[in-house]
């Protein structure tokens, strides 16, 4: 049996799920009440790289982070690998080429928030989208698509890491998930599908996976990061 340790539901709520095999932290966001923000660089064009750097930038503006998570894979200069949209403005374009690595393990996908709500979709579907997109980040692989697991995921894979990703429930609730113990892609996808009841979920990264949650008193400082997604106190 899974034990879900959580506070009463709010627009933002972080909690822990655990059983004998998996322990993970889940942050639930209602984007209708809590608008997500994508953070890349400060006013001088310097990559933030950390939650603390974002807070230092926000505090003079009367804000601070209440939640943040690394939002996708990135290049050596900390720029996003693939599509990136912040505050309705496209910063980097959609990546459709083929190459090596998890990002390019197709189908890959896009997490986005538009004027119609939040969703996770396949990269090829994004090109056909006709909505005003407010925020987007591209990554891969696409763990779940319409309830089906990515065909390359293997139950007995020995690649076990601390991983993070994002899923969207049929009701439109966004779930940011970070494993608190190492797991493989297959186990991570099953967590989204069978425990969290998402039909679509996107892998964000592994090994560098990090979370900040004021509710949980958690503020990871494991690695320098590229794109970061989060919520600030003034957005509430």
Backbone torsions as a table, in degrees:
resi	resn	phi	psi	omega
1	UNK	NA	141.6	177.3
2	UNK	-90.1	140.6	175.2
3	UNK	-109.1	124.4	-179.7
4	UNK	-106.7	113.8	-177.4
5	UNK	-101.5	106.8	-174.5
6	UNK	-147.9	162.7	173.4
7	UNK	-90.8	171.2	177.6
8	UNK	-56.4	147.5	-173.7
9	UNK	-59.7	134.6	175.3
10	UNK	-136.8	179.7	177.6
11	UNK	-62.8	-31.6	172.5
12	UNK	-127.8	125.1	179.7
13	UNK	-146.7	122.5	178.4
14	UNK	-107.9	139.1	-177.0
15	UNK	-151.3	174.1	-178.9
16	UNK	-116.5	136.2	171.7
17	UNK	-117.8	143.4	-178.2
18	UNK	-155.9	150.5	166.3
19	UNK	-148.5	-164.6	-175.7
20	UNK	-65.6	-26.3	-173.8
21	UNK	-104.2	-33.0	-170.5
22	UNK	-131.3	137.5	170.1
23	UNK	-131.1	129.6	-177.3
24	UNK	-148.8	160.3	175.5
25	UNK	-111.4	133.8	-177.1
26	UNK	-121.9	128.3	173.9
27	UNK	-114.2	117.8	-177.2
28	UNK	-97.1	130.3	-177.3
29	UNK	-126.4	129.2	171.5
30	UNK	-97.4	101.6	-172.9
31	UNK	-69.1	-11.8	175.9
32	UNK	-71.3	-26.8	-178.4
33	UNK	-111.7	-26.0	-179.1
34	UNK	-123.4	97.3	-179.2
35	UNK	-72.2	120.9	177.4
36	UNK	-70.2	154.0	176.3
37	UNK	-129.7	145.2	176.1
38	UNK	-107.3	126.6	-177.4
39	UNK	-112.4	128.5	178.1
40	UNK	-124.4	-56.5	-174.1
41	UNK	-139.1	157.0	175.7
42	UNK	-83.5	-173.1	-175.8
43	UNK	-64.7	-23.3	178.5
44	UNK	-87.8	-0.9	-179.4
45	UNK	85.8	11.7	180.0
46	UNK	-87.1	129.0	178.5
47	UNK	-59.3	138.9	-179.7
48	UNK	-65.3	-49.6	177.1
49	UNK	70.6	-17.2	-176.2
50	UNK	-153.4	159.9	175.5
51	UNK	-65.3	-38.9	-179.2
52	UNK	-61.8	-39.1	179.8
53	UNK	-64.5	-37.6	176.9
54	UNK	-65.2	-43.8	178.7
55	UNK	-61.1	-41.7	178.4
56	UNK	-61.8	-33.1	177.9
57	UNK	-75.6	-33.9	-177.6
58	UNK	-78.7	-37.3	-171.8
59	UNK	-56.0	-45.0	176.6
60	UNK	-62.5	-16.9	178.2
61	UNK	-95.1	8.3	177.8
62	UNK	76.4	26.2	-177.4
63	UNK	-131.6	166.8	168.4
64	UNK	-157.2	158.7	-179.3
65	UNK	-73.4	134.4	170.3
66	UNK	-106.8	-20.5	177.5
67	UNK	-153.3	140.9	174.5
68	UNK	-157.9	151.5	177.8
69	UNK	-152.3	146.2	173.8
70	UNK	-59.5	138.6	-165.3
71	UNK	-111.5	13.5	179.0
72	UNK	148.9	177.8	-176.0
73	UNK	-81.5	160.0	-171.8
74	UNK	-148.7	162.8	-179.2
75	UNK	-87.3	178.3	-177.4
76	UNK	-62.8	-26.5	177.8
77	UNK	-89.2	11.2	177.8
78	UNK	72.1	9.1	174.4
79	UNK	-78.0	151.6	-175.8
80	UNK	-64.3	143.6	170.7
81	UNK	-91.9	100.9	-178.2
82	UNK	106.3	-167.9	-174.0
83	UNK	-61.4	138.7	175.7
84	UNK	-146.5	122.8	178.1
85	UNK	-129.3	128.8	178.8
86	UNK	-131.4	131.4	179.8
87	UNK	52.2	37.9	177.8
88	UNK	80.2	2.7	-176.8
89	UNK	-112.9	126.2	179.2
90	UNK	-77.0	124.5	-178.7
91	UNK	-99.8	-37.4	175.4
92	UNK	-138.7	152.2	-172.5
93	UNK	-88.1	169.4	179.0
94	UNK	-66.0	133.4	179.9
95	UNK	-101.0	115.2	-176.1
96	UNK	-117.0	-3.2	-177.1
97	UNK	-74.3	169.4	177.1
98	UNK	-103.8	142.3	178.8
99	UNK	-164.0	-169.7	-179.8
100	UNK	-94.2	159.4	176.1
101	UNK	106.5	165.3	-175.7
102	UNK	-60.2	-39.3	-178.8
103	UNK	-55.7	-39.0	-173.9
104	UNK	-94.1	10.6	177.4
105	UNK	-78.2	89.3	-170.5
106	UNK	-79.6	146.0	6.2
107	UNK	-76.9	134.6	168.9
108	UNK	-102.0	-172.1	-172.2
109	UNK	-161.6	-174.7	-176.7
110	UNK	-131.9	132.7	165.7
111	UNK	-97.5	132.0	-177.3
112	UNK	-144.2	156.9	168.5
113	UNK	-123.2	122.8	179.0
114	UNK	-119.0	-174.7	177.6
115	UNK	-69.9	-4.0	176.4
116	UNK	-106.3	0.3	179.7
117	UNK	119.4	-164.1	-175.5
118	UNK	-103.3	151.0	175.4
119	UNK	-162.4	161.4	169.7
120	UNK	-115.5	131.3	-179.1
121	UNK	-141.4	160.0	177.1
122	UNK	-67.6	146.7	-177.9
123	UNK	-54.6	-42.7	-179.0
124	UNK	-64.8	-28.1	178.8
125	UNK	-75.5	-30.7	-177.2
126	UNK	-61.3	-37.4	-178.4
127	UNK	-60.8	-20.9	-178.8
128	UNK	-96.1	-2.4	-175.3
129	UNK	-68.2	136.6	178.4
130	UNK	-125.7	61.1	178.0
131	UNK	-134.7	159.5	174.3
132	UNK	-79.9	111.0	-177.8
133	UNK	-90.4	126.5	-177.9
134	UNK	-92.5	-38.2	-177.0
135	UNK	-146.9	141.0	176.4
136	UNK	-157.1	147.6	171.7
137	UNK	-144.2	138.8	-177.6
138	UNK	-106.6	142.8	178.2
139	UNK	-159.7	-172.4	179.4
140	UNK	-171.6	156.1	5.2
141	UNK	-82.1	166.8	171.8
142	UNK	-78.4	108.1	-174.5
143	UNK	-65.6	-44.5	-179.9
144	UNK	-132.4	139.2	173.8
145	UNK	-137.1	112.2	-177.1
146	UNK	54.5	38.8	176.3
147	UNK	85.0	-3.6	-179.3
148	UNK	-101.3	137.4	179.4
149	UNK	-72.5	149.4	173.7
150	UNK	-54.3	133.2	-174.1
151	UNK	-65.4	-18.4	-177.9
152	UNK	-87.4	-6.4	-176.8
153	UNK	-76.3	135.5	-175.1
154	UNK	-120.9	128.9	-177.4
155	UNK	-58.2	-34.4	-175.0
156	UNK	-99.9	16.4	178.6
157	UNK	-57.6	136.3	180.0
158	UNK	-92.0	2.4	176.8
159	UNK	-80.4	97.3	-175.2
160	UNK	-119.4	120.1	-176.9
161	UNK	-139.7	165.8	165.3
162	UNK	-75.1	116.1	-173.5
163	UNK	-122.6	158.6	173.9
164	UNK	-138.4	155.3	-178.3
165	UNK	-162.4	-177.5	-178.1
166	UNK	-137.9	138.1	176.1
167	UNK	-131.4	162.4	177.8
168	UNK	-128.7	129.9	179.5
169	UNK	-79.3	164.6	176.3
170	UNK	-57.4	-25.9	179.0
171	UNK	-83.1	-3.1	177.9
172	UNK	92.0	7.4	177.6
173	UNK	-78.0	137.0	-179.0
174	UNK	-95.6	131.0	179.9
175	UNK	-119.3	114.0	172.9
176	UNK	-95.5	126.3	-172.0
177	UNK	-127.0	134.9	173.7
178	UNK	-130.8	129.2	179.0
179	UNK	-72.4	140.2	176.4
180	UNK	-101.5	-1.0	172.0
181	UNK	-143.3	152.5	-174.9
182	UNK	-62.4	141.6	176.9
183	UNK	-151.3	162.9	179.9
184	UNK	-94.5	175.3	-177.2
185	UNK	-59.6	-43.0	-176.9
186	UNK	-61.3	-46.9	178.9
187	UNK	-63.4	-37.0	-180.0
188	UNK	-66.1	-43.6	178.6
189	UNK	-62.7	-41.9	178.3
190	UNK	-63.2	-35.5	177.5
191	UNK	-58.9	-46.1	178.9
192	UNK	-65.1	-42.4	-174.3
193	UNK	-77.5	-51.5	-168.9
194	UNK	-89.6	-29.8	-178.7
195	UNK	-98.2	-41.5	-175.8
196	UNK	-99.7	-6.0	172.2
197	UNK	60.9	40.3	172.8
198	UNK	-93.8	144.2	173.8
199	UNK	-97.0	-19.5	179.8
200	UNK	-135.4	132.8	-178.6
201	UNK	-151.3	145.6	-175.9
202	UNK	-124.6	132.2	173.4
203	UNK	-73.6	133.9	178.3
204	UNK	-100.8	-49.1	176.8
205	UNK	-174.8	174.9	176.7
206	UNK	-142.6	156.9	-179.7
207	UNK	76.7	-44.5	177.1
208	UNK	-92.4	-0.5	-172.5
209	UNK	-52.8	131.2	-173.6
210	UNK	-145.7	150.6	-178.7
211	UNK	-139.7	141.1	167.7
212	UNK	-122.1	127.4	177.1
213	UNK	-142.9	112.5	176.3
214	UNK	-64.1	-36.3	-179.7
215	UNK	-58.5	-39.9	-178.3
216	UNK	-93.2	-5.7	-175.9
217	UNK	67.5	31.4	-176.2
218	UNK	-111.8	136.4	-179.7
219	UNK	-151.9	88.9	-175.3
220	UNK	-72.3	142.0	176.9
221	UNK	-134.3	47.9	-172.7
222	UNK	-79.9	-41.4	-171.8
223	UNK	-147.5	159.0	168.8
224	UNK	-73.0	143.0	-171.0
225	UNK	-122.1	157.6	172.4
226	UNK	-90.3	-120.6	179.2
227	UNK	-63.2	142.2	-179.2
228	UNK	-130.6	134.4	177.7
229	UNK	-108.8	143.5	-177.2
230	UNK	-166.9	-178.8	176.2
231	UNK	-128.3	143.0	175.4
232	UNK	-112.7	162.7	-176.2
233	UNK	-62.7	-32.0	-177.1
234	UNK	-78.1	-10.6	177.4
235	UNK	-80.7	-5.9	-171.6
236	UNK	-89.5	NA	NA
